[in-house]
């Protein structure tokens, strides 16, 4: 049995991340859209794409996203979990930031950090799914979601990836 891909309208944060990736030809709802193939503006709108009514050129909807189907059978591989991470972790012991939990600041001792998230001491018995803000040095606030909490530690996933300075790291 083949697996079905699920498409749905994306959140505003996802649509905003599309703008950060650079120039892409997309169909934008509530805009004057001209076909990149013929220049006309008659469209057939689907769930994830729009098709030109004259020449058939298809372009993705700006607000559409694709979710991979959840696999029912876990595949075992020889690759460790650390090697499967999307972003490389940086050690951050002795670095303290602040977590804003419901607007209240709490000191947050980091263990490690990456472009996608951070791990540190669980300062307020946070539960998975909780929304927090991480206040970096200089006052920069980054929204995050608690992904896991166990053994006195908490794992946070940043809502959008952050840019970290890795210039002081040695290359292997």
Phi, psi and omega per residue, in radians:
X1 nan 2.245 -3.138
X2 -1.351 2.655 -3.139
X3 -1.555 2.580 -3.100
X4 -1.760 2.308 3.060
X5 -1.496 2.430 -3.091
X6 -1.817 2.225 3.098
X7 -2.049 2.490 3.086
X8 -2.742 2.898 3.072
X9 -1.123 2.379 -3.084
X10 -1.538 2.843 3.107
X11 -1.257 2.802 3.101
X12 -1.025 -0.563 3.136
X13 -1.136 -0.671 3.113
X14 -1.179 -0.770 3.118
X15 -1.072 -0.645 3.117
X16 -1.184 -0.595 3.135
X17 -1.189 -0.451 3.065
X18 -1.084 -0.677 -3.129
X19 -1.138 -0.492 -3.128
X20 -1.310 -0.304 -3.074
X21 -1.440 -0.187 -3.141
X22 1.945 -2.862 -3.047
X23 -1.368 2.152 3.043
X24 -2.392 2.415 3.059
X25 -1.404 2.055 -3.141
X26 -2.446 2.785 3.034
X27 -1.593 2.204 3.140
X28 -1.924 2.184 3.107
X29 -1.087 2.569 3.123
X30 1.052 0.546 3.071
X31 -2.312 2.845 3.045
X32 -1.471 1.820 -3.068
X33 -1.829 2.191 3.089
X34 -1.916 2.442 -3.115
X35 -1.135 2.308 3.090
X36 -1.242 -0.284 -3.138
X37 -1.526 -0.778 -3.058
X38 -2.166 -0.207 3.100
X39 1.516 -0.082 -3.137
X40 -1.417 3.029 -3.035
X41 -2.326 0.655 3.035
X42 -1.859 2.126 -2.994
X43 -2.200 2.583 2.917
X44 -1.849 2.051 -3.028
X45 -1.711 2.228 3.070
X46 -1.891 -2.833 -3.130
X47 -1.370 -0.561 -3.097
X48 -2.215 -0.167 -3.125
X49 -2.571 2.891 3.050
X50 -2.151 2.449 -3.117
X51 -2.068 2.332 3.125
X52 -1.115 2.312 -3.121
X53 -1.279 -0.213 -3.113
X54 -1.795 -0.931 -3.035
X55 -1.863 -0.186 3.088
X56 1.488 0.097 3.098
X57 -1.102 2.276 3.141
X58 -1.874 2.397 3.077
X59 -2.315 2.585 -3.139
X60 -1.258 2.679 3.022
X61 -1.318 2.442 -3.123
X62 -1.097 -0.550 -3.062
X63 -1.632 0.033 -3.074
X64 -1.486 2.633 3.036
X65 -2.472 2.807 -3.104
X66 -2.084 2.224 3.061
X67 -1.866 2.272 3.087
X68 -1.237 2.510 3.115
X69 -1.173 2.532 3.097
X70 -1.259 2.286 3.141
X71 -1.391 2.358 -3.115
X72 -1.432 -0.553 3.106
X73 -1.831 2.207 3.137
X74 -1.304 2.240 3.097
X75 -1.564 2.312 3.076
X76 -1.643 2.349 3.085
X77 -2.384 2.940 -3.142
X78 -1.506 0.007 -3.140
X79 -1.477 2.277 -3.140
X80 -1.285 2.818 -3.129
X81 -1.080 -0.608 -3.137
X82 -1.117 -0.581 -3.130
X83 -1.382 -0.244 -3.128
X84 -1.576 -0.073 -3.103
X85 -1.163 2.565 -3.131
X86 -1.291 -0.634 -3.083
X87 -2.144 2.438 3.117
X88 -1.236 2.353 -3.138
X89 -1.437 2.585 3.026
X90 -2.081 2.324 3.077
X91 -1.123 2.476 -3.085
X92 -2.490 0.519 3.134
X93 -1.076 2.619 -3.103
X94 1.177 0.237 3.054
X95 -1.868 2.236 -3.120
X96 -2.024 2.330 3.037
X97 -2.128 -3.009 3.051
X98 -2.110 2.495 2.969
X99 -1.868 2.324 3.024
X100 -1.751 1.946 -3.129
X101 -1.942 1.956 -3.036
X102 0.928 0.629 3.105
X103 1.510 -0.175 -3.129
X104 -1.652 2.201 -3.121
X105 -1.338 2.439 3.063
X106 -2.324 2.468 3.083
X107 -1.188 2.394 -3.056
X108 -2.287 1.928 3.135
X109 -1.513 2.023 -3.111
X110 -1.345 2.559 2.964
X111 -1.825 -0.844 3.039
X112 -2.669 2.906 -3.088
X113 -2.604 2.641 3.037
X114 -2.519 3.131 3.113
X115 -1.099 -0.478 -3.077
X116 -1.669 -0.254 -3.105
X117 3.101 -2.987 -3.104
X118 -2.587 2.719 3.038
X119 -2.206 2.412 3.128
X120 -2.849 -3.009 -3.128
X121 -1.170 2.379 3.118
X122 -1.395 1.696 -2.982
X123 -1.382 -0.395 -3.037
X124 -2.382 0.525 -3.097
X125 0.857 0.929 3.139
X126 -1.211 2.535 3.134
X127 -1.911 2.637 3.091
X128 -0.946 2.416 -3.130
X129 1.705 -0.217 -3.128
X130 -1.232 2.460 3.090
X131 -1.677 2.286 3.126
X132 -2.386 3.004 2.985
X133 -2.162 2.398 3.068
X134 -1.761 2.179 3.106
X135 -1.738 1.981 3.114
X136 -1.491 2.993 3.053
X137 -1.010 2.464 -3.110
X138 1.549 0.007 3.056
X139 1.496 0.093 -3.132
X140 -1.210 2.217 3.118
X141 -1.780 2.273 3.120
X142 -2.172 2.118 3.102
X143 -1.233 2.503 -3.121
X144 -2.543 2.839 3.099
X145 -2.156 2.392 3.084
X146 -1.279 2.102 -3.141
X147 -1.642 -0.624 3.121
X148 -2.722 2.775 3.087
X149 -2.626 2.085 3.108
X150 -2.830 2.684 3.109
X151 0.903 0.663 3.100
X152 1.350 0.092 3.121
X153 -2.030 2.807 3.124
X154 -2.391 2.449 3.079
X155 -1.894 2.179 -3.122
X156 -1.944 2.456 3.016
X157 -1.960 2.148 3.098
X158 -1.193 2.480 -3.132
X159 -1.074 -0.752 3.000
X160 -2.221 2.489 -3.113
X161 -1.008 2.588 3.104
X162 -1.876 2.792 3.107
X163 -1.702 2.094 -3.132
X164 -1.843 2.571 3.071
X165 -1.465 1.944 -3.141
X166 -1.892 0.311 -3.059
X167 -1.157 -0.451 -3.123
X168 -1.539 -0.029 3.129
X169 -1.422 2.521 3.090
X170 -1.400 2.519 3.065
X171 -1.544 2.523 -3.093
X172 -1.474 nan nan
